[in-house]
Amino acid sequence: MDTAPPASPPSAPDHTAPAYAPGELAALAARHGLTVSGARPPLGAYLRQLWGRRHFITAFATAKLTAQYSQAKLGQVWQIMTPLLNATVYYFIFGVLMNTKHGVEDFVPFLVTGVFIWTFTSSSITAGTRAISGNIGLVRALHFPRASLPVALALQQLQQLLFSLGALFLILLAFGQYPRPSWLLALPALALQAVFNTGVSMAVARLTARTPDIAQLTPFVLRTWMYSSGVMWSLENLLTSDRVPRAVMVALEYNPAAVYIDLVRYALIDSFTGSHLPPHVWAVAAGWALLCGVAGFVYFWKAEETYGRG
C-alpha cells in the first residue's frame, strides 16, 4: 500500500523587519509623528519652552541657595561673611601693605563695593562650569531645555548678591555714605550685569560640558580678570601712567567687569563721580550685556542635543 509522504511542518512566521533606506526611515518616522529624542528645537520654540520652565528655574535656584551652606553651623550667614572676609584680606594686602588706597577717597566703600560686585560675576561664571557636569543625572533622566540649568545657577548668584547688598549698605552707612537718589542707578547696573553674567555662564557651561579641563583653568582666568578690573585699586590712577600702552588702557577701561563695578560705585559712593567713568559708559554696559547675553544663549542652544551624551 502506497504511503503518502509526510506533510512538511508549517513554516515559522517571518518576523524580520523590512529593510529601509535612511531616507525612507526618516520619512516613515515623520509620517507617524516621531521625532529624534533630545533634538534641538527651533530657537523660538526653545525660548517658549524655557519660559514654561520659569517656575522650575526659580525653585531650583532657591533650593541650591538654601542648600549651599546647610552643613555649616552659621548657615546662610556665610553668604554675607564670605565677601566681607575677602574684602578684609584685600584691604590688608592691597590697602595697607601695598598702599593702593593712596589717592582713592572713601577707600573702604570703594574696595567693599568692588569685591561684592566682582564676586557676583566670578561666582556666576564658576557656577556655569558645573551647570551640566554637576547635574548630569538630571540631564540624562529628564527632558527639559538644558539652558534652565545655567540660568538657574546665575539666578542663584543674583539671589546671593541681594543678601550681600544688605551688608554692603550697612558698611556704606558706617563710612558716611548715606542714601540718595543716585543709589537707584545701582538697579539698572546690576540688571545689565546679571544679563552679562548669564550669557558668559551659558557659554562656559557648553565649553566645560565638552571639555571638562576648562573648569580647572577657570579660577586662574578669573583671578587675572579680577586684578585687571580695578577691584582693589583705582584703574584711573593706573591709566594716568605713561608706561601703559594705549591699547592696554582702552582694554582696561572698557573691561566689562570694571564697567559694572564702576557704575555701582558711581551710584553708591559720593566721591566716585562721573569723571571716574569712561565715555558712554551706560551704552558700553548695555552693549556688553546684549552681546554676551544673546551670543551666550545662542551658543549654548546650538549644542542642546549633545548635553549628557558621551
C-alpha positions in Angstrom: 0.0 0.0 0.0 1.4 3.3 -1.0 2.3 5.6 1.9 1.7 9.3 1.5 4.8 11.5 2.1 4.8 13.2 5.5 3.4 16.7 5.4 6.1 19.4 5.8 5.9 21.3 9.1 4.4 24.8 8.8 7.0 27.4 8.3 7.5 29.9 11.1 6.3 33.4 10.5 9.0 35.7 9.3 9.5 38.5 11.9 12.4 40.1 10.2 11.8 43.8 9.9 11.8 45.2 6.4 15.0 47.0 5.4 14.6 50.7 4.9 17.0 53.2 3.4 17.9 56.1 5.7 15.7 58.5 3.8 12.8 56.1 3.8 13.1 55.5 7.6 13.1 59.2 8.3 10.1 59.7 6.1 8.3 56.8 7.9 9.1 58.4 11.3 7.8 61.8 10.1 4.6 60.3 8.7 3.8 58.8 12.2 4.8 61.9 14.1 8.0 60.5 15.6 10.9 62.9 16.3 14.5 62.4 17.4 14.9 62.1 21.1 16.6 65.2 22.5 16.7 67.0 19.2 17.3 70.8 19.3 14.1 72.7 18.8 14.0 75.9 16.8 15.2 79.0 18.7 11.7 80.4 19.2 10.2 77.2 20.4 13.2 76.8 22.7 12.6 80.2 24.2 9.0 79.3 24.8 10.0 76.0 26.5 12.4 77.9 28.7 9.7 80.4 29.7 7.4 77.5 30.5 10.1 76.2 33.0 10.4 79.5 34.8 8.9 78.2 38.0 11.3 75.2 37.9 14.2 77.7 37.4 13.3 79.8 40.3 12.7 76.8 42.6 15.9 75.2 41.6 17.9 78.4 42.2 16.3 78.9 45.6 16.9 75.3 46.6 20.6 75.5 45.6 21.0 78.7 47.6 19.4 77.2 50.7 21.4 74.0 50.5 24.7 75.8 49.8 25.6 76.3 53.5 23.2 73.9 55.0 26.0 71.9 56.6 27.7 74.9 58.1 26.9 76.0 61.7 26.5 79.6 60.7 24.3 78.6 57.7 23.2 81.4 55.4 25.4 83.9 57.3 28.2 82.8 55.1 26.5 84.4 52.2 27.5 87.7 53.7 30.6 86.7 55.6 32.5 85.3 52.5 32.7 88.6 50.6 33.3 90.5 53.8 36.3 88.3 54.7 37.6 88.6 51.2 37.3 92.4 51.4 39.2 92.4 54.8 42.0 90.3 53.3 42.3 92.6 50.2 42.2 95.7 52.4 45.2 94.4 54.5 47.2 93.2 51.5 46.5 96.0 49.0 45.3 98.9 51.0 47.8 98.6 53.9 50.8 96.6 52.7 50.8 97.8 49.0 49.1 101.2 49.8 46.8 101.1 46.9 44.4 103.3 48.9 46.7 106.3 48.2 44.8 108.8 46.1 41.4 106.9 46.5 38.8 108.7 48.5 36.5 106.5 50.7 38.8 103.6 50.1 36.8 101.1 52.3 33.5 101.7 50.5 35.4 101.7 47.2 37.0 98.3 48.0 34.0 96.6 49.5 31.7 97.6 46.6 34.3 96.3 44.1 34.6 93.0 46.0 30.9 92.4 46.2 30.2 93.3 42.6 33.1 91.3 41.3 32.1 88.3 43.4 28.7 88.3 41.6 30.4 87.9 38.2 33.1 85.4 39.3 30.6 83.2 41.2 28.2 83.2 38.2 30.9 82.0 35.8 32.2 79.4 38.3 28.7 78.1 38.7 28.4 77.9 35.0 31.3 75.5 34.8 29.3 73.0 36.8 25.9 73.6 35.2 25.9 70.4 33.1 28.5 68.2 34.7 27.2 68.9 38.2 23.7 67.9 37.2 24.4 65.1 34.8 21.9 62.8 36.4 19.1 65.3 35.9 20.2 66.0 32.3 20.1 62.3 31.4 16.9 61.4 33.2 14.5 64.2 32.2 13.7 66.1 29.1 13.7 69.9 29.6 15.6 72.8 28.0 19.1 72.5 29.2 19.5 76.2 29.4 17.4 76.1 32.5 20.4 74.9 34.5 22.9 77.8 33.8 20.1 80.3 34.0 19.0 78.9 37.4 22.6 79.0 38.7 23.0 82.6 37.5 19.8 83.4 39.3 21.1 81.8 42.4 24.1 84.1 42.4 21.8 87.1 41.9 19.8 86.0 44.9 23.0 85.7 46.9 24.1 89.2 45.8 20.8 90.6 47.1 21.6 89.1 50.6 25.1 90.6 50.4 23.8 94.1 49.5 22.3 94.4 52.9 25.8 94.1 54.4 27.2 96.4 51.8 24.6 99.1 52.6 25.5 98.9 56.3 29.2 99.3 55.6 28.4 102.3 53.4 26.4 103.9 56.2 29.1 103.2 58.7 31.6 105.1 56.5 29.4 108.1 55.8 27.7 107.1 52.5 24.1 107.9 53.1 21.2 107.0 50.8 20.4 109.4 48.0 18.6 109.2 44.6 21.6 108.1 42.8 21.5 104.8 44.7 18.7 103.8 42.4 21.1 103.7 39.5 22.6 100.6 41.0 19.4 98.7 40.0 19.8 99.0 36.2 23.6 98.5 36.5 23.1 95.2 38.4 20.4 94.2 35.9 22.7 94.6 33.0 25.5 92.8 34.9 23.1 89.9 35.6 22.4 89.5 31.8 26.1 89.7 31.0 26.9 87.1 33.7 24.2 84.7 32.5 25.4 84.9 28.9 29.0 84.2 29.9 27.9 81.4 32.2 26.0 79.7 29.4 29.0 79.9 27.1 31.2 78.4 29.8 28.6 75.7 30.5 28.8 74.5 26.9 32.6 74.6 26.9 33.0 72.7 30.1 30.4 70.1 29.1 32.5 69.3 26.1 36.0 69.9 27.7 35.9 69.4 31.5 39.5 70.6 31.8 38.4 74.2 31.2 36.8 74.1 34.7 40.4 73.7 36.1 41.6 76.8 34.2 38.7 79.0 35.1 40.0 80.1 38.6 43.3 81.3 37.0 41.4 83.2 34.3 39.1 84.8 36.9 41.9 85.8 39.2 43.7 87.5 36.3 40.5 89.2 35.3 39.9 90.4 38.8 43.3 92.1 39.0 42.7 93.9 35.7 39.2 95.1 36.8 40.1 97.6 39.4 38.6 95.7 42.4 41.4 96.6 44.8 42.8 99.8 43.2 41.8 102.7 41.0 42.2 101.9 37.3 42.0 105.7 36.7 45.2 106.2 38.7 46.9 103.4 36.8 45.8 104.6 33.4 47.4 108.0 34.0 50.8 106.4 33.9 52.8 106.9 30.7 54.1 103.3 31.0 50.7 101.8 29.9 50.3 101.4 26.2 47.2 103.0 24.6 45.7 99.6 23.6 46.0 98.3 27.1 44.4 101.5 28.5 41.4 101.0 26.2 41.1 97.4 27.1 41.2 98.0 30.8 38.8 101.0 30.6 36.2 99.1 28.7 36.7 95.8 30.5 33.0 94.7 31.2 33.7 93.7 34.8 35.3 97.1 35.5 32.4 98.9 33.8 29.8 97.3 36.0 31.9 97.8 39.2 32.4 101.5 38.3 28.7 102.0 37.6 27.7 100.7 41.1 30.5 102.7 42.7 29.2 105.8 40.9 25.7 105.1 42.2 26.6 104.4 45.8 29.8 106.4 46.7 29.7 110.2 46.8 33.3 110.8 45.9 33.1 108.5 42.9 31.8 111.0 40.3 31.1 110.9 36.6 34.7 111.9 35.9 35.8 108.5 37.0 33.7 106.8 34.3 34.7 106.1 30.7 32.8 107.9 28.0 29.4 106.5 27.0 29.6 104.1 30.0 25.9 103.1 30.0 26.0 102.3 26.3 29.1 100.2 26.9 27.4 98.4 29.8 24.2 97.7 27.7 26.3 96.6 24.8 28.3 94.1 26.8 25.0 92.7 28.3 23.3 92.4 24.9 26.3 90.9 23.1 27.2 88.3 25.8 23.6 87.6 26.8 22.4 86.9 23.2 25.6 85.3 22.0 26.0 83.1 25.1 22.4 81.9 24.8 22.6 81.0 21.1 26.0 79.4 21.6 24.5 77.1 24.4 21.4 76.4 22.4 23.4 75.2 19.3 24.7 72.2 21.3 21.4 71.4 23.1 21.2 67.8 21.8 24.8 67.0 22.9 24.4 67.6 26.6 24.6 64.5 28.7 25.7 62.2 25.9 29.1 60.7 25.6 
